Amino acid sequence: MPVGLFARLSTAKATRDLTELSFDRQHERSAAFCEAKGWQVVKLYQDLGPAYRKPGMATAPRRNDFERSLRDIESGAIRGLVFFKLDRFVRDHGDFEGALAVAEKHRAVLASVTEPLDTSTPMGEAVARLLVTFARMESQTIALRVAAQAEQRARLGKPWTGGRHRPYGYRASNGGLEIVEEEAEVIREIVKRLLAGRSIGQVVNWLRDEGIPAPRGGEWARGNIPKLVGNPRLAAKRTYRGEVVAEGNWPPILDEDTFERVERLFARRARGGRPPTRWLLSGIVRCGECGGYMDPGTYAGRIRYRCRPGPGRPGQEKPGCGHVAITAERLDELVAEMVIQRLAGPALANLDRKLASAKYREIAEQRRRDEDALVEAARQRFVLQDANADPQLKPRAYAEVKAELDRRIAEATRLLSEDEAVGVLMDLPRLEAELREYWDTKADIERRRAITRAILDRVVISPATRRGPGIDPDRVDPKWKL
């Protein structure tokens, strides 16, 4: 009688060779069983993956070779299926009912090497159903135990070590993780470019052009980037089912502030597709010939701000002429330098004079006093002068003091921020070198746009008067607010 041998693994082994060996062991024992029965083996089937519905799943997972084996029974290619153990064949009642119906209809045999299984008799069918029930219960019990162990490891701050590949940027070390510095630098550069407004596609192109090896030896792709830089592991956070359950058990690649900015960036992408713009001056550049808005776009193979012909935006006095264009990236660089110099010169000096007025001075001084009081309260609560003494502030008293000081500091910040320029600029560094460092390393594209809009009303671009590389600064006329 021609039969097929069926084997299944729940998960892949560490290597393909080990996976194939596991399949081979099942097939060898099944083949010996067939030889003893005098059956002829003509087909081999093997599935890799779960064989039953997990909680919340509407249907069992698709099993290609399982379905192929049933089709072969229907076509008459085989007259039976032999498997090492029933749970290697089915663990889902729906799968079992389907296989049993096909076997009964075509008078085929379902046989187990290790169990007294004979589906041709009522008792054998009942035993098979019972075995399927216990096989599924065993799988679910194992899954619960494994999940409990995984949660315990997570809450103890142990890094995830499952899978065949180490996490990019780290290697295992003494039960924890240590940074692989060359990979960590790649991650930091990716984050820097994303926060500066570069698209994921541009970052991927840069990685490919530089010949930087991708994780796991593959190729860089757009889908890799959010998963790579959005993983809380980079900020030394251990998560379990989306919840942060431990922190600080290995060195971080990204500091807390940078990682939070990355999270906000991808949250905006999830809500609205992409951030509103990656260009510093979008919505600020105006045509010097017709007064219309100049929007960034691809023209003649390059990204340029260009006056669009036609009626233009609402409130635009005249139709766009379409005659004026300028390279977007170089204009952004030029105006960014103007903004930094303006801030380092008169703009922040004027702001400081404004903050020195009686109204702002009183609010700012009160905020500073409250901030100092908050630090002192924390010292009294947590820092002991005498190791044997009790804290000066008990937990409940400290909580009350902290809540009141936090409320007053937040209210003072709100009052100081009512003026747009004050709210955006008051915490900027005053020295030019520190200001440049802040702009280059800490301010993302939205922060840079907010700073620019706080002191710059618009940038008027005159028509070009000469050809050649670079930008003629005489074409650029900034109209300052501050």
N, C-alpha and C positions, 0 to 999 in steps of 0.2 A: 504494500500500500504506500503510495507516495505521500510524504508528510513534509511539513516545514518546521524548522526549529526557531523558537522565539526567545530572545534575550532582551533584558532591559536594565539600564542603570539610572538611578535617580539623578545623579550629577556626574559631570566629567571628572575623571581622575586628574592627577597633577600633570600628566603628559599624555599625548595621544597614544603612545605605546602602552601605558598602563591601562588606558580606557579599552584599547583593543584586547589586551590580555584578559580583562574582566569579562568582556563579551565571549572571548574564546573559551574561558573556563566553563561558562554556562553551556555553550554549544557542545563542548566535548562531552560533558556529562549527559546532556540530552541525546547526543549521537550514540553513546554507549547504550542508553536505555532503548533506543530504536533498534539497534543491532540485536539486542536480546529479544525484542519483539518480532524481529524479521521485517521491520518497516524500512522503506527506502527514503533517505533524506534527499529532497530535490530543491529545497528553498531554505534560505537563511533570512531571518528578520531580526532587526535590533533597533530599539528606541532608546533615546537619551533624554531624560527629563522626568518631571512629575507625572503621575498617572491617575490623579484624582482631583476633584474640585476642592480648592481651598475655600475657607469661609468667605462669602461675598461674591464668589464666582458663579455666574449663571450656568456655565457649561464646563465640562472637563476640558483640559488642555488638548490641543490637536496632536494626534500621534500618527505620524505618517506611515510607519511600517505596520502598526497595528491595523490600520484601515486597509493597507495593501494586502495583509494576510487574509482578511475577511473577503476581499474581492477575489483573491486567488481560490478560496474555498468555493465561492459562488461560481467562478468560471470553470471549476473542476481541475485546476492545475495541481491542487493538493487535496488530500482526503482527511487531513488531520493536522493539528498543531500540538507540538510537544514543547514544554517549558520546564525549567529546572524546579521552579516553585510557583504556585499560583500568583503570589504577589509580584512575581517578575512579569506576569502577563496582564493582570488587571488588579486595580484597587478601587475602582469606581463601580457602583451598582449599575449605572447606565451602560458602561462599557461591557460589563459582564452579561447583562440582558441582551445587548446587541450581538455579542459573540455567541451566546447560547442559542439565540433565535436562528442565526445563520447556520450553526452547526446542526441543529435539529432539522432544519429545512433541507439541507443537503446531505444529511446522514454522515456528517464528519465527526471525528473524534477530537476531544480536548483532553490532553493527558499531561499529568505532572510527574516529574521524576521522583520527587521526595514525598508525595502525598497520595493516598488512595483515592484518586479522583477519577470518576467514570460518569460522565454526564449523560450516558445513555440510560441510566436507571433513576427512579425518583429519589432513592437514598443518596446516590452520588450527586445528584443535582442539589439536594438540600445541604449536603456537606460542602459543596462548592460555594453555595451562597453564604454559609456560615464562615468559611475561610475568607471570603472577600470582606465580610463585615469586620472580622478580627484584623485582617491586613490593613484595612483603612484606619481602624482604631489605633493600631500600633504606629502607623505613620504619623497620625495626628498627635499621639502622645510624645513621640520623638521630637516633633516640631515644637511642641510646647516647652519641652525640656531644653532644647537648643535655644529657643527664644529667651527663656529665663536666664540661661547662662550668658547670652549675648547682652541682655540688659544689665546683669550684674557687672560684667566687665566694663560696660560703658559707664555706669555710675561710679565705678572705682577709678575712672579716668584712664583705663587701658586703651591704647589705640586699636583701631580695627586692623586686624592682620589677615583677614580672609582673602581668598582669591589667589591667583597665581602670580600677580604682579605687585610690586611695592608701589606705594603712592608717590607720584611725581613730586620731587623736591625733598623727599625724606628717604631714609633707610632705617631698617630696624637696628636697635642698639640696646642691649641689656634689658629687654622687655619693653622698651619705649621706642622713641623715634629721635633721630638726629638729622640735622639739615645737610642736604647735598648742595653745597654752596653754588656750584655752577648752574644747577637747575633752579635754585632759589632766585638767582639773579635774572634768569629768564622770566620767572613768574613776576618779579617786581617790575621788570621792564614792560611786560604785557599790561600790567595794572596801570602803570604810569601812562602808557599810550591810550588806554581806554578812558581814563579819567581826564586826559587832555582833549578828548573829543574824537579820537580816531575810531573808525568803525571796526567791527569784528573782522570784516573782510580785509581791511587794510592791515590789521595786526597779523592775520594769517599770511598774507602776501609777504610781509616783512620777515616772518619766521622762515618761510620757504626760501626767500631770496638770500637770507643769511646762512642757510644750510643748517639750521639748528635742529638737532634730532628731536623727533616727536616722542611722546610717551609710548612705551611698549613697542617701539620700533616701527610704528606706522607712519602715516602722513598727517600733518596738521590739517584740521578741518574746522569749519565755523562752529559746528556743534561741540567741539572739544573745549572751546575757550570758556563759556559760562560754567561748565562743570569743573574745569580746572581751577579758575580763580574765584569761583563762588563757593568753594568747599570750606566750611568752618574750620576744618583741620588747619588751614593756613594761619589762622589766628589762635592756634592752640586750644580750640574748642572741641570737645567730644560730644557728639550728638547721638541720640537714640530716637528713631522714628520722628525725626524733625525737631526734637527738643534738645536744647543744650543741657547736658546733665553733669558736665565736669569741665574745668578749664585749667590751663597752666601746667599740664603734666608733661609737656615737651616744648622746645623752643619754637616761638612763632616765626613765620616767614614774613607776615604782614602785621603791622601794629593794629590795635583795636580801631583807631579812627579811620585808617585806610580801608580796612575790611568793611566797616560800616558804609563807607562811601561806595564801595563796590556793590554791596547789597542793594543800596538805594538805586544805583545805576541800573542793575538788572531788574529791580522791581518796576522801574519806569518802563523798561523795555517790555516787560510782561504785560503791563497795563495798556501801553499805547504803541507797541511795536518797536519803535526806536525813540531815543531822546529827541526833543524838538529840533535841535540843530547841533552840529559840531563846529559851526563857524562863529567866531567871536562877534562879528559885526552884522550878522543877519538881522534885518529889520532896522538897521541904523544907517546903512549906506544910501545916499541919495544921488541922483544924476544932476550934474552941474549944468546941464543944458535944458532939461525940461522940469527938473524938480521931482521926478518920479522915483519910486523905490527901486533899488537895484538888488536883485535876489541872486543867491548862489546857484549855479547850475553848470552842467558840462557843455561847453561851447568849443568847437574846433579841437576836441580831445583834451581840454584842460578845464579845471574848475575855475570859474570866473564869477565875479559879481557883474551882472549885466542889467541895464535898463531894458525892461521888457516892453516891446511895442504894444499899444492898445490902451484900453481905458485905465488899467492899473488897479490899485487897491481903492477901497472906499475912502473918500476924503481927499483923494489925489486930485489936485486942481486941473491939471492938463493931462492929456493922453501921453503915455510913454513914447519916447522917440526911438528907442532901440539902437541908438548910435554909440552909447558909451559903455565900455566894459573894462574890467581890470582884474588881474590875477588875484584870486581869493586868498590863497595861502600867504602870498607876499604882502598883501595889504593888511591882513590880520597881524603879521609879524611887525610891520611898520607901526601900525596904530597901537599895538601892545606896548612897544617901546615908548611911544608918545605918552600913553597912559601912565606907565611907571615913572617917567620923568616928571609928569605933571603931579602925580601923587607925592613924589619925593621933593617937589618944589612947593608951589603955592597951594595946591589943593588941600593937603592934610594940614598945612599951617592955618588955612582959613577954617578948616573943620575944628582944629584945636581952639581957635579963637571963639568959635561958636560954642564949643563945649565948655569954654571958660566963662560963658555968661552965667549969671546968677542961677537961672533955672536949671541948666544942665549940670552946673558945678555942684549944687546942693544934692541933686539926685545921684550923680556919680559918686560923690563922697559918701552918701549914705549906703550905696551899694557896696563900696569898698569896706566900710565898717561892718556891714552884715557878712560879707565874705570872710573877713578876719574873725568875726565872732563864730562863724561856722567851723573854721579851722580850730579855734580854741575849744569849742564844744567837743569836737572829735578827739582832741588831745586829752581832754578831761575824761572822756568815755573809754578810750582805748590805751592811752599811754600812761603808765604808772611810774611815779617817781621812786616809789619803794616797791620792790617785787612782792612784799608780803601784804601790801595795802590793797584796799578795795578801790575800784574806780570812783572818782569824784561824782560822776554822773551815772545814775542807774539807767538801764535800758529804756524804761518808759519815759523818764524825764528827758533823756537824750532825743528820743523820737519826737517828743513834743517840741523841743527847742529847734531841732533840725527842720521839722515841717514848717514852723513859723518863719524861720530864716530863709528857707527855700522859696516860700511864697513871696516874701518881701524882695528878694533878689530878682525873682521872675518879673514882678511888677515894675521894679526899677528898670530892668532891661527893656520891658515893653515900652515904657515912657521914653526912654532914650532912643528907641528904634522907631518912634512914630514919624520922625523926619527920615525920609528914604536914605539920604546921604549919610546921616548919623548912624542909622541902623546898619548900613552895609559897610561903612568905612571905619567906624570908631575903634574896632579891634585890630586894624592893620598895623604891621610894624611901621615905625617912623623913619628908620634908617634905610637908605637906598639899597644897600647890600642885602639886608634882611628882607626887604620888600621883594627884591628879585628872587631870592630863594623861596619865599612864600609863593610867589606867582608860578615859579617853575616846578615846585615839588609838592605843594600842598593844595593849591587851588585847582579844582576841576573846571571843566568848560563852563558850567552853569555859574560857578562862583566868579570866574573871570568876567563873564557877561554881566553879572550883577554889579561888579565893581565898575566896569566900563560904563554901564548905563547910569550909574550914580553920578558920574562927573562929566559924561559926554552926551550931548543932545543928539547929534548926528554927524556924519562924515560926508562932505560934499566932494564928488569926484568930477573933475573937469575932463573934457575930451582930450585924448592923447595928441601931442604935438610932435612927437618923434617916435621912431621905431627902435627896437633893440631890447636886449634882456634887462630885467630889473624893472623897478617902478620909479617913475619920475616923482619925487616928493612934492614938486610944485603942483601936481594935479590934486593933491590930498589936502582938503581944508577942514580941519576938525572944528566943530562948534561946541565949546565947553559950557557945562552948567556950573562948574565949581572951580 
